[in-house]
């Protein structure tokens, strides 16, 4: 039996966090937890790193992009998916340098099947 992939959901909207938690809890291949802020998520990742984080861009305090850059620099998470309501979001050079691409951006409300497919692709890629 393989160890479930560790997922961390970061979103300040409780309803969205719970919907994503409930969705991924239906799959034995994932161990899922959630945080309401980037600061809380960094503390959680220091305690237990994650294989992949699903990150809202607009968070109170540190924003999603700052979180991703910080978590990546500290080696706390290997992969990131953006989950945003910002339709005008443009991928920054900093995120692109980390390996976040257009396929990693999901607009709210996200197509959960598309999110699941991308997550599986990232986790199954060499070096994942």
C-alpha positions as CSV (number, residue, x, y, z in Angstrom):
1,X,0.0,0.0,0.0
2,X,1.4,3.4,-0.9
3,X,1.4,6.4,1.3
4,X,-1.3,9.0,0.4
5,X,-0.1,12.2,-1.1
6,X,-0.3,15.1,1.3
7,X,-2.5,18.0,0.2
8,X,-2.8,21.4,1.8
9,X,-5.7,23.7,0.9
10,X,-5.3,27.4,1.7
11,X,-8.3,29.6,1.4
12,X,-9.8,32.2,3.7
13,X,-13.4,31.2,2.7
14,X,-14.5,28.4,5.0
15,X,-17.1,27.2,2.6
16,X,-14.6,26.7,-0.2
17,X,-12.1,25.0,2.1
18,X,-14.7,22.6,3.3
19,X,-16.0,21.8,-0.2
20,X,-12.5,21.0,-1.4
21,X,-11.7,19.0,1.8
22,X,-15.0,17.0,1.3
23,X,-14.2,16.4,-2.4
24,X,-10.6,15.1,-1.8
25,X,-11.6,13.1,1.2
26,X,-13.5,10.8,-1.1
27,X,-10.1,9.6,-2.5
28,X,-7.9,7.3,-0.5
29,X,-4.8,8.5,-2.5
30,X,-4.8,11.8,-0.6
31,X,-4.3,13.0,2.9
32,X,-5.9,16.4,3.0
33,X,-5.8,19.3,5.5
34,X,-6.7,23.0,5.2
35,X,-5.7,26.4,6.5
36,X,-7.4,29.8,6.4
37,X,-4.3,32.0,5.9
38,X,-0.8,31.8,4.4
39,X,0.8,32.4,7.8
40,X,-1.2,29.5,9.3
41,X,-0.3,27.3,6.3
42,X,3.5,28.0,6.6
43,X,3.3,27.0,10.3
44,X,1.4,23.8,9.3
45,X,4.0,23.0,6.6
46,X,6.9,23.5,9.0
47,X,5.2,20.9,11.2
48,X,4.5,18.6,8.2
49,X,5.4,19.4,4.6
50,X,3.0,18.7,1.8
51,X,3.3,17.2,-1.7
52,X,0.9,19.8,-3.2
53,X,-0.8,23.0,-2.0
54,X,-4.0,24.4,-3.5
55,X,-3.7,28.1,-2.9
56,X,-6.2,31.0,-3.1
57,X,-4.4,34.2,-4.3
58,X,-6.4,36.7,-2.3
59,X,-5.6,35.9,1.4
60,X,-5.6,38.2,4.4
61,X,-2.0,39.2,5.3
62,X,0.4,37.4,3.1
63,X,-1.1,36.8,-0.3
64,X,-1.1,33.5,-2.2
65,X,1.8,34.4,-4.5
66,X,4.0,35.4,-1.5
67,X,3.0,32.1,0.2
68,X,4.0,30.0,-2.7
69,X,7.4,31.7,-3.1
70,X,8.1,31.4,0.6
71,X,6.9,27.8,0.9
72,X,9.0,26.8,-2.2
73,X,12.1,28.6,-1.0
74,X,11.9,26.8,2.4
75,X,11.3,23.5,0.7
76,X,8.0,22.9,2.4
77,X,5.9,21.9,-0.7
78,X,6.8,20.6,-4.1
79,X,3.8,21.6,-6.2
80,X,1.3,24.4,-6.2
81,X,-2.1,24.9,-7.9
82,X,-3.7,28.4,-7.8
83,X,-7.4,28.6,-7.0
84,X,-8.6,32.1,-7.6
85,X,-11.6,34.3,-8.3
86,X,-9.3,36.9,-9.9
87,X,-10.1,36.7,-13.6
88,X,-7.4,39.2,-14.5
89,X,-4.6,37.3,-12.8
90,X,-1.4,37.1,-14.8
91,X,1.3,34.6,-14.1
92,X,4.3,36.4,-12.5
93,X,7.9,35.6,-13.5
94,X,8.5,34.5,-9.9
95,X,5.7,31.8,-10.0
96,X,6.8,30.7,-13.5
97,X,10.4,30.2,-12.3
98,X,9.0,27.9,-9.6
99,X,7.3,25.9,-12.2
100,X,3.7,27.2,-11.9
101,X,2.2,27.4,-15.4
102,X,-1.1,28.3,-17.0
103,X,-2.4,24.7,-16.5
104,X,-2.0,25.2,-12.7
105,X,-4.5,28.1,-12.5
106,X,-8.1,27.3,-11.7
107,X,-10.8,30.0,-11.5
108,X,-13.4,29.7,-8.8
109,X,-15.7,27.9,-8.8
110,X,-13.1,25.3,-10.0
111,X,-14.0,22.3,-12.1
112,X,-13.1,19.7,-9.4
113,X,-12.6,17.0,-12.0
114,X,-10.1,19.3,-13.8
115,X,-8.4,20.1,-10.5
116,X,-8.1,16.4,-9.7
117,X,-6.7,15.5,-13.1
118,X,-4.0,18.3,-12.9
119,X,-3.2,17.3,-9.3
120,X,-2.7,13.7,-10.3
121,X,-0.5,14.7,-13.3
122,X,1.8,16.8,-11.1
123,X,2.1,14.1,-8.4
124,X,2.8,11.3,-10.9
125,X,5.4,13.3,-12.8
126,X,9.1,12.2,-12.5
127,X,10.6,13.8,-9.4
128,X,7.2,14.3,-7.8
